[in-house]
Each structure stands twice: as structure tokens, then as C-alpha cells.
Amino acid sequence: MQMFNPTRLKIARQRRGLTKIALGRLVDLTSRSLADFESGRSKPSAETLEVIADRLKFPIQFFCKPDAEIPATGSVSFRSLKSTSAAQRSSAVAAGAIAFELSDWIESEFDLPNPDVPADLNQLSPGDAALALRNRWGVGVRPIGNMIHLLEAKGIRVFSLAERNRQMDAYSLWWRNTPFVFLNTMKTAEHGRMDAAHELAHLVLHRHGAFGTGDVEKDANAFAAAFLMPEASVRSVVNRLIAPTIEQLASLKQNWRVSVAALARRLHELELVTDWAYRGVCIELSKRGRTKEPQPIERETSQVLSKVFGSLRESGVTKSSVASRLGLYTEDLDALTFGLSIGEAATGTSKQDSTADERRRKLRLAPKGPIAT
């Protein structure tokens, strides 16, 4: 038990959304005992750690690895502070701590694009900053085909959050000068694209924090709308609409791969639909249910992780061996990687896995061609 790492217990507990009291009930310990374990004042016995690991569904190996860095809450761009509990936010942040380790391992094995997120756009209005970033990234005003691919090509590390609550939209942060975005896969594909653009806004405009205030979230929403639906692009396709139907908007939304609600809001902002028409659309969408998106698009996923996993599969590396290296079960690896598959999971590391793991695999993941369209 000399290898027990107290910080790991805190991460595992928070990842499962449990308080010390709740975990104590599961393992028949007092919250004081758990607090002593997490602070390092005392260590659990081997038998106690085995019970804790079983209840938290983490391998014992996880609790014996070196320190892991938990993101500071103040550096995370949580949007729905009122609709999410502290336990839900702590769980999402703990997922970030695990993702950092996965990202470090990937970067030790593969070449990834360097971050290209400018720090000089925060003095512009959200709309102007969105257009300036598009110009810097060479996408002009044309529609963006895949937001996740674009972010990854610009060095932003994108991971998934398989959270069971829809209130946890997404979050982003800077860690060791590298930008990270976490997207909740419980949302619709269209919502996920808007979340990605919203978090990009935070990375560009709010690098030094000050999250959670109304003005910050309003600015991020304005940036996201302008980034996904540039005014020039919208006006080139849409003339003024007198009384647009949901079906008409569902057809138009395919140009920018956003939700009907987001498109209607953008058209209203650009005065391409009247107040009366916009209100009618909102009422109709509310009747239909916001979770049922008309003419849904295909969900986006990670290009980087797909290529990484493809390379690992060719080298004979299994998902379980990668999870074991990180002290995880495959379920937690799936939760961070959009459920992408490396190959058939194995119960252990094969001889072929060991040989592949001994080599340093380098893969240039930056795309050779444009990925924004």
C-alpha cells in the first residue's frame, strides 16, 4: 500500500459523481476516513482499497499511479451552472484529468498538430473575432463541414463526455498551453457542433477565465453563431422569409449543419425573418420537442483519435492494453473517445501488443488537404 496515491481516489470518486458520504455508504466507511485517505493522512488497507476500487469501477492499478492533475474549476468554461449540480461538474472535470493522461500518452506516440489559437482577438466583438479567426484559418465564409476535424487540425484536443445528463453541454480549458474541448455526446449532432463553436469562443475570447457570467456566455453564443453561420454566407443563400415553415428551415439548415432553432435565431438576428415569424417557429419547435431535431445530420467524431486507433490496430495494440496502460477499464476509455474502436478487446496484453508498445510510433495527423468542407 505504499504505492497508494490519494489524488487518484479523489479523481475516481468525483468521476462517479459521488460525495465522500455517498461513497462511504457504498464501502461501509465514514466520510472522515475517506477524507483522510484523500488527504494522505492515512492509507487504506489492501482489502479496503479492493472494495473501493470495486465500487468505483476502477482497476486497483489506477489508485497506484503517479499524481494526476485535476483541472481547476475556475479555469473551466461550464455553461449551465444553474442546471448542473456540483457533483456533475466535478465528474466532468475528473474526466478531464483522465483525458490529460490519455492525451499525454498519445502525444508521446504520435505527432499532433501544434495549437493555432490566436490570443489577440479578444478585443474584437464576438462576430468580428469569429470572422477574423475564419480568415486566419483559411476557411473564409464557406460552410464548415466538420467542426471537430477543424478544431483538431488547429491543435485543439477534442474528447467526448458520455454524461447521462443533458444539462452538461460541454466545456473547454487551457492546460499546459494546450486547448482542450469536451463535448457531451448525449446532445444532438447539431447541438454538438454549436457546442464546439461555443467552446472555441471561450478558448479565443476568454483564455484567462471569468466564465459563467451572462456577458461571457452571451459573447460565446454570438461568436458561435457567426462562426458557423457567417452573415455573408447566410445572405448568399437566404432571402427574407415571410413565414418560414419548420420543413423549409430544416432543408436550409443543411447548408451550415446547425439546428433549426439555431438557424431561425440567426435569421432573426440578421433581420431575415420578422419577430412574429421567429416567435411562431419557436412555438412550433417547442410543441415538437427540442430533442427531436428535424432532418438530423450525422454526428461528428474525432479524426485524430480515429487515425490513432487505426495505427494502433495495425500495430496489434488492443483497446484493453491501452486502457490498462492508463489504469482504466475500456468503458472509461470509450467515454472519452466517442466510442471509437481500436479493435477487438482482449483480456490482457498479447505478445504482439508488447512488441508494438516497445516501439515509438510517430504519425503525422495534420491533414494533407482541407478538412473544413
Secondary structure, DSSP 8 states (H G I E B T S, - for coil): -TT--HHHHHHHHHHTT--HHHHHHHHT--HHHHHHHHHTSS---HHHHHHHHHHHT--GGGGGS-------GGGS--S-TTTS-HHHHHHHHHHHHHHHHHHHHHHHHSB-------SS-TTS-HHHHHHHHHHHTT-TTS--S-HHHHHHHTT-EEEEE--S-TT--EEEEEETTEEEEEEETTS-HHHHHHHHHHHHHHHHH-TT--TTSHHHHHHHHHHHHHHHS-HHHHHHH---BSS--HHHHHHHGGGTT--HHHHHHHHHHTTSB-HHHHHHHHHHHHHH-TTS-SS-------HHHHHHHHHHHHTT--HHHHHHHTT--HHHHHHHTTT---SS--SS--HHHHHHHHS----B-S-SS----
